[in-house]
Amino acid sequence: MSRGITDDRRAGSRFWSNVFAVAYKETSALRHDRAFLATVVAQPIMMLLLFGLALSNTPANVPWAVLDHSQTGASRRFLAAVQSTGYFTPPVAVSGYAEGRRLLQRGRVVALVVVPADFRRRAARDRAQAQVLLDGTDPITAARVGGIIRQVGAAFAPGRAAPPAPPVEVRQRFRFNPTLFDRYFFLSALAGMLLTNLCLSVTSLGIVGEREGGTYEHMLASPTTPMEIVFGKVLPYVVICYALLAFSTVSSGLVFGLWPRGSWFALGLATLPFTLASLAIGVFVSTLATTSAQAVFISVFFILPSFVLSGSMFPYQLMPPGIREIGALLPLRWYQIATRRVIERGAGVEDILGPVAMMFLIFTALVALIRWRMPSRLG
């Protein structure tokens, strides 16, 4: 019996000795993998900066428009009081409701403040009124911006001290999402986040996998050019991305009742440059990495910032200057703008031409970077 116990101890000792030997070998390999170690260190720094600086539910740099029918000192003081809160950018003056609604539909402004012609007379007599049209596609921002303007109206007292009632009654109206459902804000960008994750995950391992499998040299030795190889690899995924777009859009409509209010053709048109640009990011990551592990870690640097800085999860208009401009380099920023215009605002093709052009521009720049990183032939 004692001999059996001794054999068991020897087997256990041999097991752990082998485990520690393999662990030592793997640790030695990781210690020399500088790209992996740099990625591990940089990830928490990146997330710290994103969640500490970029994300905030406090309104800031809010674009707004003004339709001042009164054109009096009282109305100008009221609008100046709104501006002095520090939450808003300088207002855009519009000449009518149609122009203001057009700015709201295109996402150029978050709020349209309408001052009626009798504002000064009613402010002097009893209680003046002002109307605020808010973009409800982002419920949190719309509610907070409306609350700020209401507070300004409650404290505004032209020509009187300590009035018994608020002299300016602010009446709100939410457009595009009157009930302020949070799910509409997230569902309208769901396809973009799904496609970003898919495109970067599958293509970032493409060339690296070929290189690790030993077939990359065979491709370079074939009559095909490197760019033909790249486009041949990504073309099947374009079809898969359209299938995923159809699934997410139809599912949102059937389950939650959120159907695109605008043109389905416009939605499909915006998806093509976004898919190509996202796939190109994955291919570019694959040209930078030397191992599959490196490709996975590097792709995280594009996926997480895309979700955060694009405006898919949090309004990009509220991000600090500098960080907001960094997000403009990501294709998901422009795709979520296009999809929200189509799905929630009822936009057509002419309303998404700007975002489509920006995504094509990003795709062109990425193709140039891929061509620079990929060798044209062996050696």
C-alpha positions in Angstrom: 0.0 0.0 0.0 2.9 2.4 0.8 4.4 1.6 -2.6 1.2 2.6 -4.3 1.1 5.9 -2.4 4.8 6.5 -3.3 4.0 5.9 -7.0 1.0 8.3 -6.8 3.3 11.0 -5.3 5.9 10.5 -8.0 3.2 10.7 -10.7 1.8 13.9 -9.2 5.3 15.4 -8.8 6.0 14.5 -12.5 2.7 16.1 -13.6 3.4 19.4 -11.8 7.0 19.4 -13.0 5.9 19.1 -16.6 3.2 21.8 -16.0 5.8 24.2 -14.6 8.2 23.4 -17.4 5.6 24.2 -20.1 4.6 27.4 -18.1 8.3 28.5 -18.0 8.7 28.0 -21.7 5.5 29.9 -22.4 6.5 32.7 -20.1 9.9 33.0 -21.9 8.1 33.3 -25.2 5.7 35.9 -23.9 8.6 37.9 -22.3 10.1 38.3 -25.7 6.8 39.2 -27.4 7.0 42.9 -27.1 3.9 43.6 -29.2 1.8 41.4 -26.9 3.2 43.0 -23.7 2.7 46.5 -25.1 -0.9 45.6 -25.9 -1.6 44.3 -22.4 -0.2 47.5 -20.9 -1.9 49.8 -23.3 -5.4 48.3 -23.0 -6.2 49.5 -19.4 -4.7 52.9 -20.3 -7.0 53.2 -23.3 -10.0 52.2 -21.3 -9.1 54.6 -18.5 -8.9 57.5 -20.9 -12.1 56.5 -22.7 -14.3 56.1 -19.6 -12.6 58.9 -17.8 -12.5 61.6 -20.5 -14.7 60.6 -23.4 -17.9 59.4 -21.8 -20.3 61.7 -20.0 -24.0 62.1 -19.7 -23.7 65.8 -18.9 -24.6 67.9 -22.0 -21.8 69.8 -23.6 -21.2 71.5 -26.9 -24.9 71.0 -27.7 -25.8 72.4 -31.2 -29.1 74.3 -31.2 -31.1 76.6 -33.5 -33.2 79.7 -32.8 -36.3 81.0 -34.4 -36.9 84.4 -32.9 -40.3 85.8 -34.0 -40.1 88.5 -31.3 -36.8 90.2 -32.2 -36.9 92.3 -29.0 -34.6 92.9 -26.1 -36.5 90.5 -23.9 -36.2 87.6 -26.4 -32.5 88.3 -26.9 -31.9 88.3 -23.2 -33.8 85.0 -22.8 -31.7 83.4 -25.6 -28.5 84.9 -24.2 -29.5 83.3 -20.8 -29.7 79.9 -22.5 -26.4 80.4 -24.1 -24.7 81.6 -20.9 -25.4 78.2 -19.2 -22.2 76.9 -21.0 -23.9 73.8 -22.3 -24.6 75.1 -25.8 -22.6 76.1 -28.9 -23.5 79.5 -30.5 -27.0 79.1 -31.9 -27.9 78.9 -35.6 -30.5 81.4 -36.6 -33.3 80.0 -38.8 -35.9 81.9 -40.8 -38.8 79.4 -40.3 -40.1 76.1 -39.0 -39.2 74.2 -42.2 -35.5 75.2 -41.9 -35.4 74.3 -38.2 -37.0 70.9 -38.8 -34.6 70.2 -41.6 -31.7 70.8 -39.3 -33.2 68.5 -36.7 -33.8 65.8 -39.3 -30.3 65.9 -40.5 -28.9 65.9 -37.0 -27.2 69.3 -37.3 -28.9 70.5 -34.1 -30.3 68.9 -31.0 -32.9 71.6 -30.1 -34.9 74.3 -31.9 -36.0 77.2 -29.6 -39.0 79.1 -30.9 -39.7 82.5 -29.4 -43.2 83.8 -30.3 -43.9 87.3 -31.6 -45.8 88.4 -28.4 -42.9 87.2 -26.1 -42.1 90.7 -24.6 -45.8 91.7 -24.1 -46.7 88.5 -22.3 -43.5 88.6 -20.3 -44.4 92.1 -19.0 -48.0 91.2 -18.3 -48.1 87.6 -17.0 -46.2 84.7 -18.3 -44.4 84.4 -21.6 -44.1 81.2 -23.6 -41.4 79.6 -25.6 -41.4 76.4 -27.6 -38.6 73.9 -27.8 -38.4 71.1 -30.4 -36.0 68.4 -29.4 -34.3 65.6 -31.2 -35.6 62.6 -29.3 -33.3 60.0 -31.0 -31.1 60.3 -28.0 -33.5 60.3 -25.1 -31.0 61.1 -22.4 -29.6 64.2 -24.2 -33.0 65.4 -25.2 -34.4 65.2 -21.7 -31.4 66.9 -20.1 -31.3 69.7 -22.7 -35.0 70.3 -22.3 -34.6 70.4 -18.5 -31.8 73.0 -18.8 -33.9 75.3 -21.0 -36.9 74.9 -18.6 -34.6 76.0 -15.7 -33.6 79.1 -17.7 -37.2 79.9 -18.3 -38.1 79.5 -14.7 -35.4 81.9 -13.6 -36.0 84.5 -16.3 -37.7 87.6 -15.1 -37.6 90.6 -17.4 -38.4 93.8 -15.6 -39.6 92.2 -12.4 -38.0 91.0 -9.2 -39.0 87.7 -7.7 -42.2 87.0 -9.6 -44.7 84.6 -8.0 -44.7 82.4 -11.0 -42.1 81.5 -13.7 -42.4 84.3 -16.3 -41.4 82.0 -19.2 -43.2 78.7 -19.8 -41.2 76.4 -22.0 -43.3 73.9 -23.9 -41.3 70.9 -25.2 -42.0 68.6 -28.1 -39.8 65.6 -28.9 -39.4 64.7 -32.5 -38.5 61.3 -34.1 -38.9 59.5 -30.7 -41.8 61.2 -28.8 -41.9 58.6 -26.1 -38.1 58.8 -25.5 -37.6 55.0 -25.6 -33.9 54.2 -24.9 -34.2 51.1 -26.9 -34.7 53.0 -30.2 -31.4 54.8 -29.6 -29.5 51.6 -29.2 -31.4 49.5 -31.8 -30.9 52.0 -34.6 -27.1 51.5 -34.2 -27.2 47.8 -33.5 -26.3 46.8 -37.1 -23.3 49.0 -37.1 -21.9 47.5 -33.9 -22.6 43.9 -35.0 -20.9 44.5 -38.4 -17.9 46.2 -36.8 -17.4 43.2 -34.5 -17.8 40.7 -37.3 -15.6 42.5 -39.9 -12.7 43.1 -37.6 -12.8 39.7 -36.0 -12.8 37.6 -39.1 -10.4 39.6 -41.3 -7.9 40.5 -38.7 -6.9 36.8 -38.6 -6.9 36.4 -42.4 -3.4 37.1 -43.5 -1.9 36.1 -40.2 -3.6 32.7 -40.4 -2.2 32.2 -43.9 1.3 33.2 -42.7 1.1 30.9 -39.7 -0.2 28.0 -41.9 2.5 28.4 -44.4 0.2 29.2 -47.4 0.9 32.9 -47.6 4.0 32.4 -49.6 2.1 30.2 -52.0 -0.4 33.0 -52.6 2.3 35.5 -53.3 3.9 33.1 -55.8 0.6 32.8 -57.7 -0.3 35.1 -60.6 -2.6 37.1 -58.3 -1.6 40.5 -57.0 -1.7 41.3 -53.3 -4.7 43.6 -53.7 -6.5 40.9 -55.6 -5.9 38.6 -52.7 -7.3 41.1 -50.3 -10.4 41.8 -52.2 -11.0 38.1 -52.9 -10.8 37.5 -49.2 -13.2 40.2 -48.1 -15.8 39.8 -50.8 -17.7 36.8 -49.3 -17.9 38.7 -46.0 -19.7 41.6 -47.7 -22.6 39.2 -48.5 -22.6 38.0 -44.9 -22.7 41.5 -43.6 -25.8 42.3 -45.7 -27.5 39.2 -44.4 -26.6 40.3 -40.8 -28.0 43.8 -41.6 -31.3 42.3 -42.8 -31.6 40.1 -39.8 -30.9 42.9 -37.3 -33.2 45.3 -39.0 -36.1 42.9 -39.4 -35.7 41.5 -35.9 -35.8 45.1 -34.4 -39.0 45.7 -36.4 -40.7 42.4 -35.5 -39.8 42.3 -31.8 -39.7 46.0 -30.9 -41.6 47.7 -33.6 -38.7 49.8 -34.8 -38.9 49.7 -38.6 -36.9 52.1 -40.8 -38.9 55.3 -41.5 -36.7 56.2 -44.4 -35.4 54.6 -47.6 -34.3 50.9 -47.4 -32.2 51.6 -50.4 -30.4 54.4 -48.6 -29.8 52.0 -45.7 -28.3 49.4 -48.1 -26.2 52.1 -49.8 -24.6 53.3 -46.6 -23.8 49.7 -45.6 -21.5 49.1 -48.6 -18.7 51.6 -47.9 -19.0 50.9 -44.1 -18.6 47.2 -44.7 -15.6 47.7 -47.0 -14.0 50.2 -44.6 -14.5 47.9 -41.6 -13.1 44.9 -43.5 -10.2 47.0 -44.6 -9.4 47.8 -40.9 -9.3 44.1 -40.2 -7.0 43.4 -43.1 -4.7 46.3 -42.1 -4.5 44.8 -38.5 -3.6 41.5 -40.1 -0.7 43.1 -42.0 0.6 44.6 -38.7 0.4 41.5 -36.6 2.8 38.6 -36.8 0.8 36.1 -34.8 -2.9 35.4 -34.3 -2.7 36.5 -30.6 -1.3 39.9 -31.7 -4.1 40.3 -34.3 -6.8 39.7 -31.8 -5.3 42.1 -29.3 -4.7 44.8 -31.9 -8.3 44.5 -33.2 -9.6 45.3 -29.7 -8.0 48.8 -30.1 -10.4 49.4 -33.0 -13.5 47.6 -31.8 -13.8 49.2 -28.3 -13.0 52.8 -29.4 -15.4 52.4 -32.4 -18.3 51.6 -30.0 -17.4 54.4 -27.6 -16.2 57.2 -29.8 -18.5 56.7 -32.8 -21.6 57.8 -30.9 -23.3 54.4 -31.1 -23.4 54.1 -27.3 -23.1 57.7 -26.2 -23.8 60.9 -28.2 -20.6 62.0 -29.9 -21.8 65.6 -29.8 -21.3 65.7 -26.1 -17.6 64.5 -26.2 -14.8 66.9 -25.5 -13.1 68.6 -28.4 -10.2 66.5 -29.7 -11.7 63.2 -28.7 -14.8 64.0 -30.8 -12.5 64.5 -33.8 -10.7 61.2 -33.2 -14.0 59.4 -33.5 -14.5 61.0 -36.9 -11.7 58.8 -38.2 -13.7 55.6 -37.5 -16.2 54.4 -40.1 -18.8 53.5 -37.4 -19.1 57.2 -36.6 -20.5 57.9 -40.1 -22.4 54.7 -40.4 -24.4 55.3 -37.2 -25.2 58.8 -38.4 -26.5 57.4 -41.6 -28.5 54.6 -40.0 -30.1 56.8 -37.4 -31.1 59.3 -40.1 -32.7 56.6 -42.1 -34.3 54.5 -39.3 -35.4 57.2 -36.9 -35.6 60.4 -38.9 -37.0 59.0 -42.2 -34.1 60.2 -44.3 -33.5 59.4 -48.0 -30.5 58.9 -50.2 -29.7 62.7 -50.4 -29.5 63.0 -46.6 -26.8 60.3 -46.2 -24.5 61.4 -49.1 -22.1 63.1 -46.7 -21.6 60.1 -44.4 -21.3 57.8 -47.4 -18.6 60.0 -48.9 -16.6 60.0 -45.6 -16.7 56.2 -45.4 -15.5 55.8 -49.0 -12.7 58.2 -48.1 -11.7 56.2 -45.1 -11.8 53.0 -47.2 -9.5 54.5 -49.8 -7.0 55.6 -47.2 -7.0 52.1 -45.7 -6.5 50.5 -49.0 -3.4 52.7 -49.5 -2.1 51.6 -46.1 -2.7 47.9 -46.8 -0.9 48.2 -50.2 2.0 49.8 -48.4 2.3 47.1 -45.8 1.8 44.1 -48.1 4.8 42.9 -50.1 4.2 42.7 -53.9 6.1 39.4 -54.2 8.3 37.0 -52.3 11.5 38.5 -51.1 
